[in-house]
Amino acid sequence: MTRALAQLPNALTSVRLLFGLAFPALPSEWWLPVAGAAALSEALDGPLARRLGAVTTLGTYLDPIADKVFVFSALCTLALHDLLSPLDLFLVILRDLTVVGGVMWATARKDFSGLTRMLPLWSGKFATFCQLSLLLALFVLKKPLPALVYFTAAISAFAGVDYVQTFLRRER
């Protein structure tokens, strides 16, 4: 395996992070292709890293950060363009707010042992999938989708509870 190929998973993750940072400044006609590329990078980076034997500490930290930055940025952009209400935005990012709150709590305690042992949960992966699916649907249809928003919000809430329970179990 070449050195350049081993860098591909982290490069995909980094591009998703950059897309998230740039998203609010993008013209609306770019939203769908950029969201599609971000969703594709999310689907490929982890499996590619495992297949290439290129899993890195940087990648394990960067991937969830890139997910949260991209999803939050794109959802806030949609809310600013009235495709998502502020309440719907809050409900859909509930899991992300819970995870960020947990990180802040651990940082305040200066105890990162519980965080370093936290692996991604299937509920969190499914919540991210639902969030990205919601984004793509909103970009394609260009109108609010209450049923999909509430389904995604329910999955997000479930994942938030799952992360809290898992974290607390590992703290004991």
C-alpha positions as CSV (number, residue, x, y, z in Angstrom):
1,M,0.0,0.0,0.0
2,T,1.4,3.4,-0.9
3,R,1.7,6.2,1.6
4,A,-0.7,8.4,-0.4
5,L,-3.4,5.7,-0.5
6,A,-3.2,5.4,3.3
7,Q,-3.9,9.1,3.6
8,L,-7.1,8.8,1.5
9,P,-9.6,8.1,4.4
10,N,-8.4,11.1,6.5
11,A,-8.4,13.2,3.3
12,L,-12.1,12.3,2.7
13,T,-12.9,13.2,6.3
14,S,-11.0,16.5,6.1
15,V,-12.9,17.4,2.9
16,R,-16.2,16.8,4.7
17,L,-15.0,19.1,7.5
18,L,-14.1,21.8,5.0
19,F,-17.4,21.4,3.3
20,G,-19.1,22.0,6.6
21,L,-17.1,25.1,7.3
22,A,-17.8,26.5,3.9
23,F,-21.4,25.4,3.5
24,P,-23.2,28.6,4.7
25,A,-21.2,30.6,2.1
26,L,-22.0,28.3,-0.8
27,P,-24.6,29.3,-3.5
28,S,-27.8,27.2,-3.0
29,E,-27.3,25.4,-6.4
30,W,-24.2,23.8,-4.8
31,W,-25.9,22.5,-1.7
32,L,-27.1,19.2,-3.2
33,P,-23.8,18.2,-4.9
34,V,-21.8,19.2,-1.8
35,A,-24.2,17.4,0.6
36,G,-24.0,14.3,-1.7
37,A,-20.2,14.4,-1.7
38,A,-20.2,14.8,2.1
39,A,-22.6,11.8,2.5
40,L,-20.4,9.8,0.2
41,S,-17.3,10.7,2.1
42,E,-19.0,9.6,5.3
43,A,-20.0,6.3,3.8
44,L,-16.4,5.6,2.5
45,D,-13.9,7.0,5.0
46,G,-14.3,4.5,7.8
47,P,-14.7,1.3,5.7
48,L,-11.8,2.5,3.4
49,A,-9.5,3.1,6.5
50,R,-10.3,-0.4,7.8
51,R,-9.8,-2.1,4.4
52,L,-6.5,-0.3,3.8
53,G,-5.3,-0.9,7.4
54,A,-5.1,2.9,7.7
55,V,-7.1,3.6,10.8
56,T,-5.5,6.4,12.7
57,T,-6.0,8.2,16.0
58,L,-6.5,11.4,14.0
59,G,-9.2,9.8,11.9
60,T,-11.1,8.4,14.9
61,Y,-11.3,11.9,16.4
62,L,-11.7,13.8,13.2
63,D,-14.6,11.7,11.7
64,P,-17.3,12.5,14.3
65,I,-16.2,16.2,14.4
66,A,-16.4,16.4,10.6
67,D,-19.9,14.8,10.8
68,K,-21.2,17.2,13.4
69,V,-19.7,20.3,11.8
70,F,-21.1,19.4,8.3
71,V,-24.6,18.4,9.6
72,F,-24.9,21.4,11.9
73,S,-23.7,23.8,9.3
74,A,-26.0,22.5,6.6
75,L,-29.0,22.3,8.9
76,C,-28.5,25.8,10.2
77,T,-28.2,27.0,6.6
78,L,-31.6,25.3,5.8
79,A,-33.1,26.9,8.9
80,L,-31.9,30.3,7.8
81,H,-33.7,29.6,4.4
82,D,-36.9,28.5,6.2
83,L,-36.7,24.9,5.1
84,L,-36.4,23.9,8.8
85,S,-37.9,25.6,11.8
86,P,-35.6,26.4,14.8
87,L,-37.5,23.8,16.9
88,D,-37.0,21.1,14.2
89,L,-33.3,22.1,14.0
90,F,-32.9,21.6,17.8
91,L,-34.7,18.3,17.7
92,V,-32.6,16.9,14.8
93,I,-29.3,17.9,16.4
94,L,-30.3,16.7,19.9
95,R,-27.9,13.8,19.9
96,D,-25.0,16.1,18.7
97,L,-25.8,18.6,21.5
98,T,-25.8,15.7,24.0
99,V,-22.4,14.4,22.8
100,V,-20.9,17.9,22.8
101,G,-22.3,18.5,26.3
102,G,-20.7,15.2,27.5
103,V,-17.3,16.3,26.0
104,M,-17.6,19.7,27.8
105,W,-18.5,18.0,31.1
106,A,-15.5,15.6,30.8
107,T,-13.3,18.6,29.9
108,A,-14.4,20.5,32.9
109,R,-13.6,17.5,35.1
110,K,-10.3,17.0,33.3
111,D,-11.2,13.3,33.0
112,F,-11.1,12.0,29.4
113,S,-10.9,8.3,30.2
114,G,-14.6,7.8,29.5
115,L,-14.4,9.7,26.3
116,T,-11.3,7.9,25.0
117,R,-13.0,4.5,25.5
118,M,-16.2,5.6,23.7
119,L,-16.6,3.8,20.4
120,P,-19.2,4.9,17.8
121,L,-22.5,3.3,18.5
122,W,-24.8,1.9,15.9
123,S,-27.5,4.3,17.1
124,G,-25.2,7.3,16.4
125,K,-24.2,6.0,13.0
126,F,-27.9,5.5,12.2
127,A,-28.7,9.0,13.4
128,T,-26.0,10.5,11.2
129,F,-27.3,8.5,8.3
130,C,-30.8,9.9,9.0
131,Q,-29.5,13.4,9.3
132,L,-27.7,13.2,6.0
133,S,-30.7,11.6,4.3
134,L,-32.9,14.5,5.7
135,L,-30.4,17.0,4.3
136,L,-30.4,15.4,0.8
137,A,-34.2,15.2,0.8
138,L,-34.6,18.8,1.8
139,F,-32.1,19.9,-0.9
140,V,-33.9,17.9,-3.6
141,L,-37.5,18.8,-2.6
142,K,-36.8,22.3,-1.4
143,K,-39.7,22.2,1.1
144,P,-40.2,21.2,4.8
145,L,-40.7,17.5,5.4
146,P,-42.3,17.1,8.9
147,A,-42.5,13.3,8.9
148,L,-38.8,12.9,8.0
149,V,-37.8,15.6,10.4
150,Y,-39.6,14.0,13.3
151,F,-38.3,10.5,12.4
152,T,-34.8,11.9,12.3
153,A,-35.4,13.8,15.6
154,A,-36.6,10.6,17.3
155,I,-33.6,8.6,16.1
156,S,-31.4,11.5,17.3
157,A,-33.0,11.5,20.7
158,F,-32.6,7.7,21.0
159,A,-29.0,8.0,20.0
160,G,-28.4,10.7,22.6
161,V,-29.9,8.6,25.3
162,D,-27.8,5.6,24.1
163,Y,-24.6,7.6,24.3
164,V,-25.4,8.9,27.8
165,Q,-26.2,5.4,29.1
166,T,-23.1,3.9,27.5
167,F,-20.9,6.7,28.9
168,L,-22.3,6.4,32.4
169,R,-21.8,2.6,32.3
170,R,-18.2,3.1,31.3
171,E,-17.7,5.7,34.1
172,R,-18.6,3.2,36.8
